[in-house]
Amino acid sequence: MSDKLTKTAITPATHTTPPAKFSHGVRKGNILQVAGQVGFLPAVPGEAPT
């Protein structure tokens, strides 16, 4: 099994870009891995992060 599959990081358009090299999910072939994220400062003060 030496076939190389493309790994694609996924961040929904409705979400803020995660800090560092994290992503909300990764697709590799027909496998989708998702990750939970800890909240961080909102883009607008006083509003919850999206």
C-alpha positions in Angstrom: 0.0 0.0 0.0 2.3 2.7 -1.2 -0.4 4.8 -2.8 -0.1 8.4 -1.5 -3.4 10.2 -0.8 -3.7 14.0 -0.7 -4.4 15.3 2.8 -6.6 18.4 2.8 -7.2 20.6 5.9 -10.8 21.8 6.3 -11.9 25.0 7.9 -15.6 26.0 7.2 -16.1 29.5 5.7 -18.3 30.4 8.7 -15.5 29.7 11.2 -12.5 31.8 12.1 -9.1 30.5 11.0 -7.6 28.5 13.9 -4.3 29.8 15.4 -1.1 28.0 14.4 -1.3 24.9 12.1 -4.6 23.5 13.4 -7.7 22.8 11.3 -11.2 21.9 12.1 -10.9 18.7 10.1 -8.7 16.8 7.7 -9.8 14.7 4.6 -7.5 12.0 3.3 -9.1 9.9 0.6 -12.5 8.8 1.8 -11.7 9.4 5.5 -12.7 12.6 7.3 -11.2 13.3 10.7 -12.7 16.1 12.8 -11.4 17.9 15.9 -12.8 19.7 18.8 -11.4 23.2 19.3 -11.0 25.1 22.5 -12.6 28.6 22.3 -10.3 31.6 21.9 -10.9 35.3 21.8 -13.8 36.4 19.6 -13.3 38.6 16.6 -15.7 41.1 18.0 -15.3 42.0 21.7 -18.4 41.0 23.7 -19.6 38.4 21.3 -19.1 34.7 21.5 -16.6 33.1 19.1 -18.1 31.6 16.0 
